[in-house]
Amino acid sequence: MTPDAPSVSTRAPARLLALILCLALAACARIQPKPAPEPAPAPPPLVIEVPTPAPPPPADEIGPLLSYHQSLRRMSQGELIKELSGLGLQKRSPRVAVQMGMVLMLTRGGGDLARAQALLDGVGNANDSEASVYKPLAQMLSSNCAEARRLAEHIDRLATQQKDNQRRIDQLNDMLEGLKTIERTLPPRPAASAPTAVIK
């Protein structure tokens, strides 16, 4: 064994040490630190929805008018005239016009149906927003007025025809009575004599 050659016993620990270092380095290279966990996402902000109140339903304008019409039907003619005069003192509006039309439909005086229809047609044909609520009711009542006027005119025609027929019947009865009177004043007819038999 030469003095400058390293001994086997000294080479083995160096190799072992180098191997341990290599393994340690390899282990360090493979073992990477675990990444820090991502923070959990923050919960969305709590939004409390306050329910918006529903818009109030439109005021019912037709229901009270229908009730008003029912109350009118229970009134006497005097009460209806009084109601009509009270409505005439109020400020003109589509509602008051419809109410006056309702009253005039029930008074049935001369020309009242025509006046009622004119008032209701005014509301039914109006273009302003105030009248728009009452238009369907006014148009329906106006058509009822028109039908009632047609029926009233038909009844008047029938009544006139009946009067004319009764007058003709009375005239014919008078003529018949006159003929009977004349017949009673005529002298009696002579009795017809029996024919005489001819003797051969």
CORFENMO-V812039 format. One record per pair of residues at least 24 apart in sequence whose C-alpha atoms are under 8 Angstrom apart, sorted by the first residue. I is the first residue (numbers start at 1). GAP is how many residues later the second one is. D is the distance in whole Angstrom. If there is no record, write none. Layout:
I;GAP;D, I;GAP;D
This chain:
61;72;7, 61;73;8, 62;71;8, 62;72;7, 62;75;8, 65;34;8, 69;33;7, 72;31;7, 72;34;8, 73;33;7, 77;30;6, 80;26;8, 80;27;7, 81;26;7, 94;29;6, 94;36;7, 94;37;5, 94;40;7, 95;36;8, 95;39;7, 97;26;7, 98;25;7, 98;36;8, 98;40;6, 102;39;8, 105;40;7, 113;32;6, 113;35;8, 113;36;7, 114;31;8, 114;35;8, 116;26;8, 116;29;7, 117;24;8, 117;25;5, 117;28;6, 117;29;7
